[in-house]
C-alpha cells in the first residue's frame, strides 16, 4: 500500500476515534484553542482560504500540510471537507512520518547551494 493511501486511511481511523475535526470554522477553533496538532488542507482549495489557514497555523505554531484533493479527503472521512485537523499527537505524528515531513522549518534546515 502506498504511503498516500495509508495517510488517507489515517483520516478515516482518526475520524472514527474522534481525533479528527473537519471544516474551516471547526479547524480554526481547534487551532486557536491549541488542540489541533496537525492541519491538512486540500491542494485545490482557494488561495485566499489556504493563506488564511496557513497564517493562523503559523501564528499558533501548528504544523500545516497542503496535500490531497478535496475529493480524496472527502472520500476518506465520508463528508465533503477540504480542511482537516488531527487533535491527537499519535495520529499527527504517524501522518507526518508517512509524508516524510520533518517539522523543522525549511529555513532552519539550510538550503541547497
C-alpha positions as CSV (number, residue, x, y, z in Angstrom):
1,X,0.0,0.0,0.0
2,X,1.3,3.4,-0.9
3,X,2.1,5.9,1.8
4,X,-0.6,8.3,0.4
5,X,-3.2,5.6,0.7
6,X,-2.1,4.9,4.3
7,X,-2.4,8.6,5.1
8,X,-6.0,8.7,3.7
9,X,-6.7,5.6,5.8
10,X,-5.4,7.5,8.9
11,X,-8.1,10.2,8.2
12,X,-10.8,7.5,8.5
13,X,-9.3,5.9,11.6
14,X,-8.9,9.3,13.3
15,X,-12.5,10.2,12.4
16,X,-13.9,7.1,13.9
17,X,-11.7,7.6,17.0
18,X,-12.9,11.2,17.4
19,X,-9.4,12.5,16.9
20,X,-10.0,14.4,13.6
21,X,-12.0,17.6,13.2
22,X,-13.1,19.0,9.8
23,X,-14.3,22.1,8.2
24,X,-12.8,25.6,8.2
25,X,-14.5,27.1,11.2
26,X,-14.1,24.0,13.4
27,X,-10.5,23.6,12.5
28,X,-9.8,27.3,13.1
29,X,-11.4,27.0,16.5
30,X,-9.3,24.0,17.4
31,X,-6.1,25.7,16.2
32,X,-6.9,28.8,18.4
33,X,-7.5,26.5,21.4
34,X,-4.2,24.8,20.8
35,X,-5.9,21.4,20.4
36,X,-5.0,20.9,16.7
37,X,-1.8,19.0,16.3
38,X,-1.6,19.0,12.5
39,X,-3.8,20.7,9.9
40,X,-4.1,19.2,6.4
41,X,-5.6,21.4,3.7
42,X,-6.6,20.3,0.2
43,X,-4.3,21.4,-2.6
44,X,-7.3,22.5,-4.7
45,X,-8.5,24.9,-2.0
46,X,-8.8,28.6,-3.0
47,X,-5.6,30.6,-2.5
48,X,-7.4,33.0,-0.1
49,X,-8.5,30.1,2.2
50,X,-5.1,28.5,2.0
51,X,-3.5,31.7,3.1
52,X,-5.9,32.2,5.9
53,X,-5.3,28.7,7.3
54,X,-1.6,28.7,6.9
55,X,-1.3,32.2,8.5
56,X,-3.4,31.0,11.5
57,X,-1.4,27.8,11.8
58,X,1.9,29.7,11.7
59,X,0.7,32.2,14.3
60,X,-0.4,29.5,16.7
61,X,2.6,27.3,15.8
62,X,0.6,24.3,14.4
63,X,2.0,22.3,11.6
64,X,0.1,22.7,8.3
65,X,0.4,20.5,5.3
66,X,-1.1,21.0,1.8
67,X,-1.9,17.6,0.4
68,X,-4.6,15.6,-1.4
69,X,-7.6,17.0,-3.2
70,X,-11.0,17.8,-1.7
71,X,-12.5,14.7,-3.3
72,X,-9.8,12.4,-1.8
73,X,-10.1,13.9,1.7
74,X,-13.9,13.8,1.5
75,X,-14.0,10.1,0.5
76,X,-11.6,9.2,3.3
77,X,-13.8,10.7,6.0
78,X,-17.3,10.3,4.4
79,X,-18.1,14.1,4.4
80,X,-17.3,16.8,1.9
81,X,-14.4,18.6,3.5
82,X,-11.2,20.3,2.4
83,X,-9.7,21.2,5.7
84,X,-8.9,18.6,8.4
85,X,-7.0,18.7,11.7
86,X,-5.7,15.9,13.9
87,X,-6.3,16.6,17.6
88,X,-4.1,13.7,18.7
89,X,-0.3,13.6,18.6
90,X,-0.1,9.9,17.7
91,X,-2.2,10.3,14.6
92,X,-0.5,13.6,13.7
93,X,3.0,12.0,14.0
94,X,2.0,8.9,12.1
95,X,0.7,11.1,9.3
96,X,3.9,13.2,9.2
97,X,6.0,10.1,9.2
98,X,4.2,8.7,6.2
99,X,4.5,12.1,4.4
100,X,8.3,12.1,5.2
101,X,7.8,15.5,6.8
102,X,10.3,17.0,9.2
103,X,8.6,19.6,11.4
104,X,11.8,21.8,11.4
105,X,11.1,24.8,9.3
106,X,12.7,24.7,5.9
107,X,14.6,27.9,6.6
108,X,16.3,26.4,9.6
109,X,17.4,23.3,7.7
110,X,19.7,25.3,5.4
111,X,19.2,25.4,1.7
112,X,20.9,23.8,-1.2
113,X,23.7,25.7,-2.9
